[in-house]
Amino acid sequence: MPRYYFDVRDDTGVYRDQVGLDLPDMDSAIAEARKALADMTRESLATDGSGDFDIVIRDGDGGPVRLTVNLTTERPDGT
């Protein structure tokens, strides 16, 4: 089973995955990355409600694949 690595970028920096996950294929890796991005978005909404999040999936064959979520909160008064 191939090993996939999930490098995360958020507002605080880039975090390179050194461990990875054994998954059957790239579609499974993309599903895992989507779940992680959903969790990161939920956490952001519970705090300041903004942020940019990327996950780059690395593997030995079909990657990299990049998934991005942009979350912005704007008030009508501009604050």
mmCIF file of the N, C-alpha and C atoms, coordinates in Angstrom:
data_MODEL
# 
_entry.id   MODEL 
# 
loop_
_atom_site.group_PDB 
_atom_site.id 
_atom_site.type_symbol 
_atom_site.label_atom_id 
_atom_site.label_alt_id 
_atom_site.label_comp_id 
_atom_site.label_asym_id 
_atom_site.label_entity_id 
_atom_site.label_seq_id 
_atom_site.pdbx_PDB_ins_code 
_atom_site.Cartn_x 
_atom_site.Cartn_y 
_atom_site.Cartn_z 
_atom_site.occupancy 
_atom_site.B_iso_or_equiv 
_atom_site.pdbx_formal_charge 
_atom_site.auth_seq_id 
_atom_site.auth_comp_id 
_atom_site.auth_asym_id 
_atom_site.auth_atom_id 
_atom_site.pdbx_PDB_model_num 
ATOM 1   N N  . MET A 1 1  ? 0.856   -1.172 0.000  1.00 0.00 ? 1  MET A N  1 
ATOM 2   C CA . MET A 1 1  ? 0.000   0.000  0.000  1.00 0.00 ? 1  MET A CA 1 
ATOM 3   C C  . MET A 1 1  ? 0.905   1.239  0.000  1.00 0.00 ? 1  MET A C  1 
ATOM 4   N N  . PRO A 1 2  ? 0.601   2.224  -0.847 1.00 0.00 ? 2  PRO A N  1 
ATOM 5   C CA . PRO A 1 2  ? 1.447   3.416  -0.893 1.00 0.00 ? 2  PRO A CA 1 
ATOM 6   C C  . PRO A 1 2  ? 1.292   4.300  0.343  1.00 0.00 ? 2  PRO A C  1 
ATOM 7   N N  . ARG A 1 3  ? 2.344   5.038  0.616  1.00 0.00 ? 3  ARG A N  1 
ATOM 8   C CA . ARG A 1 3  ? 2.338   5.991  1.731  1.00 0.00 ? 3  ARG A CA 1 
ATOM 9   C C  . ARG A 1 3  ? 2.187   7.392  1.154  1.00 0.00 ? 3  ARG A C  1 
ATOM 10  N N  . TYR A 1 4  ? 1.286   8.166  1.750  1.00 0.00 ? 4  TYR A N  1 
ATOM 11  C CA . TYR A 1 4  ? 1.015   9.542  1.326  1.00 0.00 ? 4  TYR A CA 1 
ATOM 12  C C  . TYR A 1 4  ? 1.380   10.487 2.466  1.00 0.00 ? 4  TYR A C  1 
ATOM 13  N N  . TYR A 1 5  ? 1.927   11.633 2.097  1.00 0.00 ? 5  TYR A N  1 
ATOM 14  C CA . TYR A 1 5  ? 2.358   12.649 3.055  1.00 0.00 ? 5  TYR A CA 1 
ATOM 15  C C  . TYR A 1 5  ? 1.523   13.906 2.837  1.00 0.00 ? 5  TYR A C  1 
ATOM 16  N N  . PHE A 1 6  ? 1.127   14.546 3.945  1.00 0.00 ? 6  PHE A N  1 
ATOM 17  C CA . PHE A 1 6  ? 0.218   15.682 3.897  1.00 0.00 ? 6  PHE A CA 1 
ATOM 18  C C  . PHE A 1 6  ? 0.915   16.911 4.492  1.00 0.00 ? 6  PHE A C  1 
ATOM 19  N N  . ASP A 1 7  ? 1.425   17.763 3.632  1.00 0.00 ? 7  ASP A N  1 
ATOM 20  C CA . ASP A 1 7  ? 2.080   18.992 4.080  1.00 0.00 ? 7  ASP A CA 1 
ATOM 21  C C  . ASP A 1 7  ? 1.014   20.078 4.223  1.00 0.00 ? 7  ASP A C  1 
ATOM 22  N N  . VAL A 1 8  ? 0.991   20.739 5.376  1.00 0.00 ? 8  VAL A N  1 
ATOM 23  C CA . VAL A 1 8  ? -0.053  21.715 5.695  1.00 0.00 ? 8  VAL A CA 1 
ATOM 24  C C  . VAL A 1 8  ? 0.545   23.110 5.737  1.00 0.00 ? 8  VAL A C  1 
ATOM 25  N N  . ARG A 1 9  ? -0.171  24.058 5.114  1.00 0.00 ? 9  ARG A N  1 
ATOM 26  C CA . ARG A 1 9  ? 0.171   25.471 5.232  1.00 0.00 ? 9  ARG A CA 1 
ATOM 27  C C  . ARG A 1 9  ? -1.055  26.188 5.775  1.00 0.00 ? 9  ARG A C  1 
ATOM 28  N N  . ASP A 1 10 ? -0.812  26.986 6.819  1.00 0.00 ? 10 ASP A N  1 
ATOM 29  C CA . ASP A 1 10 ? -1.865  27.841 7.348  1.00 0.00 ? 10 ASP A CA 1 
ATOM 30  C C  . ASP A 1 10 ? -1.266  29.211 7.611  1.00 0.00 ? 10 ASP A C  1 
ATOM 31  N N  . ASP A 1 11 ? -1.998  30.044 8.330  1.00 0.00 ? 11 ASP A N  1 
ATOM 32  C CA . ASP A 1 11 ? -1.538  31.412 8.578  1.00 0.00 ? 11 ASP A CA 1 
ATOM 33  C C  . ASP A 1 11 ? -0.277  31.474 9.438  1.00 0.00 ? 11 ASP A C  1 
ATOM 34  N N  . THR A 1 12 ? 0.067   30.383 10.098 1.00 0.00 ? 12 THR A N  1 
ATOM 35  C CA . THR A 1 12 ? 1.237   30.399 10.982 1.00 0.00 ? 12 THR A CA 1 
ATOM 36  C C  . THR A 1 12 ? 2.483   29.790 10.363 1.00 0.00 ? 12 THR A C  1 
ATOM 37  N N  . GLY A 1 13 ? 2.337   29.116 9.207  1.00 0.00 ? 13 GLY A N  1 
ATOM 38  C CA . GLY A 1 13 ? 3.516   28.549 8.577  1.00 0.00 ? 13 GLY A CA 1 
ATOM 39  C C  . GLY A 1 13 ? 3.221   27.293 7.780  1.00 0.00 ? 13 GLY A C  1 
ATOM 40  N N  . VAL A 1 14 ? 4.298   26.614 7.402  1.00 0.00 ? 14 VAL A N  1 
ATOM 41  C CA . VAL A 1 14 ? 4.211   25.376 6.631  1.00 0.00 ? 14 VAL A CA 1 
ATOM 42  C C  . VAL A 1 14 ? 4.730   24.233 7.498  1.00 0.00 ? 14 VAL A C  1 
ATOM 43  N N  . TYR A 1 15 ? 3.998   23.145 7.523  1.00 0.00 ? 15 TYR A N  1 
ATOM 44  C CA . TYR A 1 15 ? 4.347   21.996 8.342  1.00 0.00 ? 15 TYR A CA 1 
ATOM 45  C C  . TYR A 1 15 ? 4.463   20.776 7.436  1.00 0.00 ? 15 TYR A C  1 
ATOM 46  N N  . ARG A 1 16 ? 5.682   20.288 7.255  1.00 0.00 ? 16 ARG A N  1 
ATOM 47  C CA . ARG A 1 16 ? 5.944   19.157 6.363  1.00 0.00 ? 16 ARG A CA 1 
ATOM 48  C C  . ARG A 1 16 ? 5.716   17.850 7.122  1.00 0.00 ? 16 ARG A C  1 
ATOM 49  N N  . ASP A 1 17 ? 4.863   17.018 6.562  1.00 0.00 ? 17 ASP A N  1 
ATOM 50  C CA . ASP A 1 17 ? 4.525   15.725 7.154  1.00 0.00 ? 17 ASP A CA 1 
ATOM 51  C C  . ASP A 1 17 ? 5.724   14.784 7.022  1.00 0.00 ? 17 ASP A C  1 
ATOM 52  N N  . GLN A 1 18 ? 6.211   14.299 8.128  1.00 0.00 ? 18 GLN A N  1 
ATOM 53  C CA . GLN A 1 18 ? 7.342   13.375 8.136  1.00 0.00 ? 18 GLN A CA 1 
ATOM 54  C C  . GLN A 1 18 ? 6.908   11.920 8.348  1.00 0.00 ? 18 GLN A C  1 
ATOM 55  N N  . VAL A 1 19 ? 5.621   11.715 8.671  1.00 0.00 ? 19 VAL A N  1 
ATOM 56  C CA . VAL A 1 19 ? 5.137   10.375 9.016  1.00 0.00 ? 19 VAL A CA 1 
ATOM 57  C C  . VAL A 1 19 ? 4.316   9.761  7.885  1.00 0.00 ? 19 VAL A C  1 
ATOM 58  N N  . GLY A 1 20 ? 3.319   10.470 7.404  1.00 0.00 ? 20 GLY A N  1 
ATOM 59  C CA . GLY A 1 20 ? 2.471   9.992  6.326  1.00 0.00 ? 20 GLY A CA 1 
ATOM 60  C C  . GLY A 1 20 ? 1.469   8.944  6.770  1.00 0.00 ? 20 GLY A C  1 
ATOM 61  N N  . LEU A 1 21 ? 0.634   8.536  5.823  1.00 0.00 ? 21 LEU A N  1 
ATOM 62  C CA . LEU A 1 21 ? -0.379  7.508  6.055  1.00 0.00 ? 21 LEU A CA 1 
ATOM 63  C C  . LEU A 1 21 ? -0.331  6.496  4.919  1.00 0.00 ? 21 LEU A C  1 
ATOM 64  N N  . ASP A 1 22 ? -0.500  5.234  5.254  1.00 0.00 ? 22 ASP A N  1 
ATOM 65  C CA . ASP A 1 22 ? -0.647  4.193  4.241  1.00 0.00 ? 22 ASP A CA 1 
ATOM 66  C C  . ASP A 1 22 ? -2.110  4.162  3.821  1.00 0.00 ? 22 ASP A C  1 
ATOM 67  N N  . LEU A 1 23 ? -2.355  4.438  2.548  1.00 0.00 ? 23 LEU A N  1 
ATOM 68  C CA . LEU A 1 23 ? -3.716  4.458  2.015  1.00 0.00 ? 23 LEU A CA 1 
ATOM 69  C C  . LEU A 1 23 ? -3.727  3.717  0.680  1.00 0.00 ? 23 LEU A C  1 
ATOM 70  N N  . PRO A 1 24 ? -4.892  3.202  0.274  1.00 0.00 ? 24 PRO A N  1 
ATOM 71  C CA . PRO A 1 24 ? -4.938  2.392  -0.930 1.00 0.00 ? 24 PRO A CA 1 
ATOM 72  C C  . PRO A 1 24 ? -4.628  3.148  -2.222 1.00 0.00 ? 24 PRO A C  1 
ATOM 73  N N  . ASP A 1 25 ? -5.011  4.449  -2.295 1.00 0.00 ? 25 ASP A N  1 
ATOM 74  C CA . ASP A 1 25 ? -4.820  5.176  -3.549 1.00 0.00 ? 25 ASP A CA 1 
ATOM 75  C C  . ASP A 1 25 ? -4.939  6.681  -3.311 1.00 0.00 ? 25 ASP A C  1 
ATOM 76  N N  . MET A 1 26 ? -4.683  7.451  -4.379 1.00 0.00 ? 26 MET A N  1 
ATOM 77  C CA . MET A 1 26 ? -4.724  8.910  -4.279 1.00 0.00 ? 26 MET A CA 1 
ATOM 78  C C  . MET A 1 26 ? -6.128  9.409  -3.939 1.00 0.00 ? 26 MET A C  1 
ATOM 79  N N  . ASP A 1 27 ? -7.170  8.760  -4.433 1.00 0.00 ? 27 ASP A N  1 
ATOM 80  C CA . ASP A 1 27 ? -8.532  9.177  -4.086 1.00 0.00 ? 27 ASP A CA 1 
ATOM 81  C C  . ASP A 1 27 ? -8.763  9.104  -2.585 1.00 0.00 ? 27 ASP A C  1 
ATOM 82  N N  . SER A 1 28 ? -8.244  8.079  -1.937 1.00 0.00 ? 28 SER A N  1 
ATOM 83  C CA . SER A 1 28 ? -8.360  7.957  -0.479 1.00 0.00 ? 28 SER A CA 1 
ATOM 84  C C  . SER A 1 28 ? -7.561  9.054  0.210  1.00 0.00 ? 28 SER A C  1 
ATOM 85  N N  . ALA A 1 29 ? -6.397  9.390  -0.329 1.00 0.00 ? 29 ALA A N  1 
ATOM 86  C CA . ALA A 1 29 ? -5.574  10.459 0.240  1.00 0.00 ? 29 ALA A CA 1 
ATOM 87  C C  . ALA A 1 29 ? -6.288  11.800 0.121  1.00 0.00 ? 29 ALA A C  1 
ATOM 88  N N  . ILE A 1 30 ? -6.926  12.044 -1.025 1.00 0.00 ? 30 ILE A N  1 
ATOM 89  C CA . ILE A 1 30 ? -7.673  13.294 -1.209 1.00 0.00 ? 30 ILE A CA 1 
ATOM 90  C C  . ILE A 1 30 ? -8.828  13.360 -0.217 1.00 0.00 ? 30 ILE A C  1 
ATOM 91  N N  . ALA A 1 31 ? -9.521  12.256 0.005  1.00 0.00 ? 31 ALA A N  1 
ATOM 92  C CA . ALA A 1 31 ? -10.616 12.235 0.985  1.00 0.00 ? 31 ALA A CA 1 
ATOM 93  C C  . ALA A 1 31 ? -10.103 12.565 2.386  1.00 0.00 ? 31 ALA A C  1 
ATOM 94  N N  . GLU A 1 32 ? -8.942  12.014 2.766  1.00 0.00 ? 32 GLU A N  1 
ATOM 95  C CA . GLU A 1 32 ? -8.346  12.319 4.078  1.00 0.00 ? 32 GLU A CA 1 
ATOM 96  C C  . GLU A 1 32 ? -7.996  13.801 4.179  1.00 0.00 ? 32 GLU A C  1 
ATOM 97  N N  . ALA A 1 33 ? -7.430  14.359 3.114  1.00 0.00 ? 33 ALA A N  1 
ATOM 98  C CA . ALA A 1 33 ? -7.057  15.775 3.117  1.00 0.00 ? 33 ALA A CA 1 
ATOM 99  C C  . ALA A 1 33 ? -8.299  16.658 3.229  1.00 0.00 ? 33 ALA A C  1 
ATOM 100 N N  . ARG A 1 34 ? -9.369  16.291 2.561  1.00 0.00 ? 34 ARG A N  1 
ATOM 101 C CA . ARG A 1 34 ? -10.618 17.062 2.654  1.00 0.00 ? 34 ARG A CA 1 
ATOM 102 C C  . ARG A 1 34 ? -11.157 17.043 4.082  1.00 0.00 ? 34 ARG A C  1 
ATOM 103 N N  . LYS A 1 35 ? -11.100 15.898 4.735  1.00 0.00 ? 35 LYS A N  1 
ATOM 104 C CA . LYS A 1 35 ? -11.545 15.818 6.134  1.00 0.00 ? 35 LYS A CA 1 
ATOM 105 C C  . LYS A 1 35 ? -10.695 16.732 7.019  1.00 0.00 ? 35 LYS A C  1 
ATOM 106 N N  . ALA A 1 36 ? -9.378  16.722 6.796  1.00 0.00 ? 36 ALA A N  1 
ATOM 107 C CA . ALA A 1 36 ? -8.485  17.566 7.588  1.00 0.00 ? 36 ALA A CA 1 
ATOM 108 C C  . ALA A 1 36 ? -8.793  19.046 7.353  1.00 0.00 ? 36 ALA A C  1 
ATOM 109 N N  . LEU A 1 37 ? -9.031  19.429 6.094  1.00 0.00 ? 37 LEU A N  1 
ATOM 110 C CA . LEU A 1 37 ? -9.364  20.823 5.797  1.00 0.00 ? 37 LEU A CA 1 
ATOM 111 C C  . LEU A 1 37 ? -10.694 21.214 6.430  1.00 0.00 ? 37 LEU A C  1 
ATOM 112 N N  . ALA A 1 38 ? -11.655 20.304 6.449  1.00 0.00 ? 38 ALA A N  1 
ATOM 113 C CA . ALA A 1 38 ? -12.937 20.582 7.103  1.00 0.00 ? 38 ALA A CA 1 
ATOM 114 C C  . ALA A 1 38 ? -12.726 20.819 8.598  1.00 0.00 ? 38 ALA A C  1 
ATOM 115 N N  . ASP A 1 39 ? -11.895 19.999 9.238  1.00 0.00 ? 39 ASP A N  1 
ATOM 116 C CA . ASP A 1 39 ? -11.600 20.182 10.664 1.00 0.00 ? 39 ASP A CA 1 
ATOM 117 C C  . ASP A 1 39 ? -10.903 21.510 10.910 1.00 0.00 ? 39 ASP A C  1 
ATOM 118 N N  . MET A 1 40 ? -9.942  21.865 10.048 1.00 0.00 ? 40 MET A N  1 
ATOM 119 C CA . MET A 1 40 ? -9.224  23.132 10.206 1.00 0.00 ? 40 MET A CA 1 
ATOM 120 C C  . MET A 1 40 ? -10.183 24.314 10.038 1.00 0.00 ? 40 MET A C  1 
ATOM 121 N N  . THR A 1 41 ? -11.123 24.209 9.104  1.00 0.00 ? 41 THR A N  1 
ATOM 122 C CA . THR A 1 41 ? -12.096 25.277 8.876  1.00 0.00 ? 41 THR A CA 1 
ATOM 123 C C  . THR A 1 41 ? -13.024 25.418 10.075 1.00 0.00 ? 41 THR A C  1 
ATOM 124 N N  . ARG A 1 42 ? -13.499 24.297 10.607 1.00 0.00 ? 42 ARG A N  1 
ATOM 125 C CA . ARG A 1 42 ? -14.358 24.340 11.803 1.00 0.00 ? 42 ARG A CA 1 
ATOM 126 C C  . ARG A 1 42 ? -13.643 25.013 12.966 1.00 0.00 ? 42 ARG A C  1 
ATOM 127 N N  . GLU A 1 43 ? -12.386 24.657 13.168 1.00 0.00 ? 43 GLU A N  1 
ATOM 128 C CA . GLU A 1 43 ? -11.611 25.247 14.256 1.00 0.00 ? 43 GLU A CA 1 
ATOM 129 C C  . GLU A 1 43 ? -11.444 26.749 14.049 1.00 0.00 ? 43 GLU A C  1 
ATOM 130 N N  . SER A 1 44 ? -11.203 27.160 12.827 1.00 0.00 ? 44 SER A N  1 
ATOM 131 C CA . SER A 1 44 ? -11.048 28.583 12.529 1.00 0.00 ? 44 SER A CA 1 
ATOM 132 C C  . SER A 1 44 ? -12.355 29.336 12.778 1.00 0.00 ? 44 SER A C  1 
ATOM 133 N N  . LEU A 1 45 ? -13.475 28.742 12.395 1.00 0.00 ? 45 LEU A N  1 
ATOM 134 C CA . LEU A 1 45 ? -14.772 29.388 12.619 1.00 0.00 ? 45 LEU A CA 1 
ATOM 135 C C  . LEU A 1 45 ? -15.063 29.555 14.104 1.00 0.00 ? 45 LEU A C  1 
ATOM 136 N N  . ALA A 1 46 ? -14.570 28.631 14.919 1.00 0.00 ? 46 ALA A N  1 
ATOM 137 C CA . ALA A 1 46 ? -14.786 28.719 16.360 1.00 0.00 ? 46 ALA A CA 1 
ATOM 138 C C  . ALA A 1 46 ? -13.925 29.795 17.001 1.00 0.00 ? 46 ALA A C  1 
ATOM 139 N N  . THR A 1 47 ? -12.882 30.247 16.312 1.00 0.00 ? 47 THR A N  1 
ATOM 140 C CA . THR A 1 47 ? -11.998 31.278 16.870 1.00 0.00 ? 47 THR A CA 1 
ATOM 141 C C  . THR A 1 47 ? -12.200 32.590 16.128 1.00 0.00 ? 47 THR A C  1 
ATOM 142 N N  . ASP A 1 48 ? -11.361 32.891 15.139 1.00 0.00 ? 48 ASP A N  1 
ATOM 143 C CA . ASP A 1 48 ? -11.440 34.197 14.484 1.00 0.00 ? 48 ASP A CA 1 
ATOM 144 C C  . ASP A 1 48 ? -12.208 34.189 13.171 1.00 0.00 ? 48 ASP A C  1 
ATOM 145 N N  . GLY A 1 49 ? -12.504 33.026 12.628 1.00 0.00 ? 49 GLY A N  1 
ATOM 146 C CA . GLY A 1 49 ? -13.322 32.932 11.435 1.00 0.00 ? 49 GLY A CA 1 
ATOM 147 C C  . GLY A 1 49 ? -12.646 33.350 10.149 1.00 0.00 ? 49 GLY A C  1 
ATOM 148 N N  . SER A 1 50 ? -11.341 33.213 10.074 1.00 0.00 ? 50 SER A N  1 
ATOM 149 C CA . SER A 1 50 ? -10.665 33.532 8.827  1.00 0.00 ? 50 SER A CA 1 
ATOM 150 C C  . SER A 1 50 ? -9.441  32.647 8.682  1.00 0.00 ? 50 SER A C  1 
ATOM 151 N N  . GLY A 1 51 ? -8.894  32.631 7.492  1.00 0.00 ? 51 GLY A N  1 
ATOM 152 C CA . GLY A 1 51 ? -7.667  31.884 7.279  1.00 0.00 ? 51 GLY A CA 1 
ATOM 153 C C  . GLY A 1 51 ? -7.584  31.294 5.896  1.00 0.00 ? 51 GLY A C  1 
ATOM 154 N N  . ASP A 1 52 ? -6.392  30.977 5.506  1.00 0.00 ? 52 ASP A N  1 
ATOM 155 C CA . ASP A 1 52 ? -6.115  30.258 4.270  1.00 0.00 ? 52 ASP A CA 1 
ATOM 156 C C  . ASP A 1 52 ? -5.426  28.969 4.663  1.00 0.00 ? 52 ASP A C  1 
ATOM 157 N N  . PHE A 1 53 ? -5.903  27.863 4.119  1.00 0.00 ? 53 PHE A N  1 
ATOM 158 C CA . PHE A 1 53 ? -5.353  26.564 4.453  1.00 0.00 ? 53 PHE A CA 1 
ATOM 159 C C  . PHE A 1 53 ? -5.057  25.800 3.170  1.00 0.00 ? 53 PHE A C  1 
ATOM 160 N N  . ASP A 1 54 ? -3.891  25.221 3.082  1.00 0.00 ? 54 ASP A N  1 
ATOM 161 C CA . ASP A 1 54 ? -3.520  24.355 1.968  1.00 0.00 ? 54 ASP A CA 1 
ATOM 162 C C  . ASP A 1 54 ? -3.021  23.037 2.524  1.00 0.00 ? 54 ASP A C  1 
ATOM 163 N N  . ILE A 1 55 ? -3.317  21.973 1.806  1.00 0.00 ? 55 ILE A N  1 
ATOM 164 C CA . ILE A 1 55 ? -2.681  20.690 2.065  1.00 0.00 ? 55 ILE A CA 1 
ATOM 165 C C  . ILE A 1 55 ? -2.139  20.200 0.727  1.00 0.00 ? 55 ILE A C  1 
ATOM 166 N N  . VAL A 1 56 ? -0.857  19.912 0.705  1.00 0.00 ? 56 VAL A N  1 
ATOM 167 C CA . VAL A 1 56 ? -0.236  19.314 -0.475 1.00 0.00 ? 56 VAL A CA 1 
ATOM 168 C C  . VAL A 1 56 ? 0.010   17.846 -0.153 1.00 0.00 ? 56 VAL A C  1 
ATOM 169 N N  . ILE A 1 57 ? -0.529  16.986 -0.988 1.00 0.00 ? 57 ILE A N  1 
ATOM 170 C CA . ILE A 1 57 ? -0.361  15.539 -0.817 1.00 0.00 ? 57 ILE A CA 1 
ATOM 171 C C  . ILE A 1 57 ? 0.835   15.113 -1.656 1.00 0.00 ? 57 ILE A C  1 
ATOM 172 N N  . ARG A 1 58 ? 1.799   14.475 -0.998 1.00 0.00 ? 58 ARG A N  1 
ATOM 173 C CA . ARG A 1 58 ? 2.968   13.947 -1.703 1.00 0.00 ? 58 ARG A CA 1 
ATOM 174 C C  . ARG A 1 58 ? 2.907   12.425 -1.709 1.00 0.00 ? 58 ARG A C  1 
ATOM 175 N N  . ASP A 1 59 ? 3.324   11.856 -2.825 1.00 0.00 ? 59 ASP A N  1 
ATOM 176 C CA . ASP A 1 59 ? 3.493   10.414 -2.918 1.00 0.00 ? 59 ASP A CA 1 
ATOM 177 C C  . ASP A 1 59 ? 4.596   10.137 -3.921 1.00 0.00 ? 59 ASP A C  1 
ATOM 178 N N  . GLY A 1 60 ? 4.854   8.878  -4.188 1.00 0.00 ? 60 GLY A N  1 
ATOM 179 C CA . GLY A 1 60 ? 5.915   8.533  -5.117 1.00 0.00 ? 60 GLY A CA 1 
ATOM 180 C C  . GLY A 1 60 ? 5.481   8.466  -6.563 1.00 0.00 ? 60 GLY A C  1 
ATOM 181 N N  . ASP A 1 61 ? 4.163   8.558  -6.815 1.00 0.00 ? 61 ASP A N  1 
ATOM 182 C CA . ASP A 1 61 ? 3.687   8.347  -8.176 1.00 0.00 ? 61 ASP A CA 1 
ATOM 183 C C  . ASP A 1 61 ? 2.840   9.504  -8.704 1.00 0.00 ? 61 ASP A C  1 
ATOM 184 N N  . GLY A 1 62 ? 1.603   9.605  -8.226 1.00 0.00 ? 62 GLY A N  1 
ATOM 185 C CA . GLY A 1 62 ? 0.640   10.511 -8.856 1.00 0.00 ? 62 GLY A CA 1 
ATOM 186 C C  . GLY A 1 62 ? 0.567   11.909 -8.284 1.00 0.00 ? 62 GLY A C  1 
ATOM 187 N N  . GLY A 1 63 ? 1.431   12.259 -7.362 1.00 0.00 ? 63 GLY A N  1 
ATOM 188 C CA . GLY A 1 63 ? 1.340   13.568 -6.723 1.00 0.00 ? 63 GLY A CA 1 
ATOM 189 C C  . GLY A 1 63 ? 2.300   14.535 -7.332 1.00 0.00 ? 63 GLY A C  1 
ATOM 190 N N  . PRO A 1 64 ? 2.403   15.728 -6.836 1.00 0.00 ? 64 PRO A N  1 
ATOM 191 C CA . PRO A 1 64 ? 1.594   16.190 -5.710 1.00 0.00 ? 64 PRO A CA 1 
ATOM 192 C C  . PRO A 1 64 ? 0.220   16.669 -6.149 1.00 0.00 ? 64 PRO A C  1 
ATOM 193 N N  . VAL A 1 65 ? -0.698  16.652 -5.215 1.00 0.00 ? 65 VAL A N  1 
ATOM 194 C CA . VAL A 1 65 ? -2.034  17.203 -5.387 1.00 0.00 ? 65 VAL A CA 1 
ATOM 195 C C  . VAL A 1 65 ? -2.193  18.276 -4.325 1.00 0.00 ? 65 VAL A C  1 
ATOM 196 N N  . ARG A 1 66 ? -2.729  19.421 -4.706 1.00 0.00 ? 66 ARG A N  1 
ATOM 197 C CA . ARG A 1 66 ? -2.898  20.522 -3.754 1.00 0.00 ? 66 ARG A CA 1 
ATOM 198 C C  . ARG A 1 66 ? -4.379  20.783 -3.542 1.00 0.00 ? 66 ARG A C  1 
ATOM 199 N N  . LEU A 1 67 ? -4.796  20.848 -2.266 1.00 0.00 ? 67 LEU A N  1 
ATOM 200 C CA . LEU A 1 67 ? -6.157  21.194 -1.898 1.00 0.00 ? 67 LEU A CA 1 
ATOM 201 C C  . LEU A 1 67 ? -6.087  22.480 -1.092 1.00 0.00 ? 67 LEU A C  1 
ATOM 202 N N  . THR A 1 68 ? -6.947  23.429 -1.395 1.00 0.00 ? 68 THR A N  1 
ATOM 203 C CA . THR A 1 68 ? -6.897  24.737 -0.749 1.00 0.00 ? 68 THR A CA 1 
ATOM 204 C C  . THR A 1 68 ? -8.284  25.147 -0.274 1.00 0.00 ? 68 THR A C  1 
ATOM 205 N N  . VAL A 1 69 ? -8.353  25.729 0.929  1.00 0.00 ? 69 VAL A N  1 
ATOM 206 C CA . VAL A 1 69 ? -9.565  26.359 1.433  1.00 0.00 ? 69 VAL A CA 1 
ATOM 207 C C  . VAL A 1 69 ? -9.201  27.779 1.816  1.00 0.00 ? 69 VAL A C  1 
ATOM 208 N N  . ASN A 1 70 ? -9.976  28.748 1.349  1.00 0.00 ? 70 ASN A N  1 
ATOM 209 C CA . ASN A 1 70 ? -9.813  30.139 1.752  1.00 0.00 ? 70 ASN A CA 1 
ATOM 210 C C  . ASN A 1 70 ? -11.060 30.528 2.531  1.00 0.00 ? 70 ASN A C  1 
ATOM 211 N N  . LEU A 1 71 ? -10.855 31.048 3.717  1.00 0.00 ? 71 LEU A N  1 
ATOM 212 C CA . LEU A 1 71 ? -11.961 31.420 4.581  1.00 0.00 ? 71 LEU A CA 1 
ATOM 213 C C  . LEU A 1 71 ? -11.754 32.852 5.030  1.00 0.00 ? 71 LEU A C  1 
ATOM 214 N N  . THR A 1 72 ? -12.689 33.733 4.692  1.00 0.00 ? 72 THR A N  1 
ATOM 215 C CA . THR A 1 72 ? -12.554 35.139 5.019  1.00 0.00 ? 72 THR A CA 1 
ATOM 216 C C  . THR A 1 72 ? -13.841 35.629 5.672  1.00 0.00 ? 72 THR A C  1 
ATOM 217 N N  . THR A 1 73 ? -13.677 36.442 6.719  1.00 0.00 ? 73 THR A N  1 
ATOM 218 C CA . THR A 1 73 ? -14.812 37.101 7.344  1.00 0.00 ? 73 THR A CA 1 
ATOM 219 C C  . THR A 1 73 ? -14.644 38.596 7.156  1.00 0.00 ? 73 THR A C  1 
ATOM 220 N N  . GLU A 1 74 ? -15.655 39.226 6.549  1.00 0.00 ? 74 GLU A N  1 
ATOM 221 C CA . GLU A 1 74 ? -15.632 40.671 6.365  1.00 0.00 ? 74 GLU A CA 1 
ATOM 222 C C  . GLU A 1 74 ? -16.901 41.258 6.964  1.00 0.00 ? 74 GLU A C  1 
ATOM 223 N N  . ARG A 1 75 ? -16.743 42.270 7.772  1.00 0.00 ? 75 ARG A N  1 
ATOM 224 C CA . ARG A 1 75 ? -17.882 42.969 8.328  1.00 0.00 ? 75 ARG A CA 1 
ATOM 225 C C  . ARG A 1 75 ? -18.292 44.096 7.388  1.00 0.00 ? 75 ARG A C  1 
ATOM 226 N N  . PRO A 1 76 ? -19.570 44.404 7.345  1.00 0.00 ? 76 PRO A N  1 
ATOM 227 C CA . PRO A 1 76 ? -20.012 45.476 6.450  1.00 0.00 ? 76 PRO A CA 1 
ATOM 228 C C  . PRO A 1 76 ? -19.351 46.835 6.747  1.00 0.00 ? 76 PRO A C  1 
ATOM 229 N N  . ASP A 1 77 ? -18.959 47.058 8.006  1.00 0.00 ? 77 ASP A N  1 
ATOM 230 C CA . ASP A 1 77 ? -18.333 48.339 8.363  1.00 0.00 ? 77 ASP A CA 1 
ATOM 231 C C  . ASP A 1 77 ? -16.833 48.346 8.096  1.00 0.00 ? 77 ASP A C  1 
ATOM 232 N N  . GLY A 1 78 ? -16.286 47.247 7.566  1.00 0.00 ? 78 GLY A N  1 
ATOM 233 C CA . GLY A 1 78 ? -14.879 47.202 7.215  1.00 0.00 ? 78 GLY A CA 1 
ATOM 234 C C  . GLY A 1 78 ? -13.946 46.868 8.362  1.00 0.00 ? 78 GLY A C  1 
ATOM 235 N N  . THR A 1 79 ? -14.457 46.516 9.542  1.00 0.00 ? 79 THR A N  1 
ATOM 236 C CA . THR A 1 79 ? -13.600 46.157 10.674 1.00 0.00 ? 79 THR A CA 1 
ATOM 237 C C  . THR A 1 79 ? -13.534 44.674 10.860 1.00 0.00 ? 79 THR A C  1 
# 
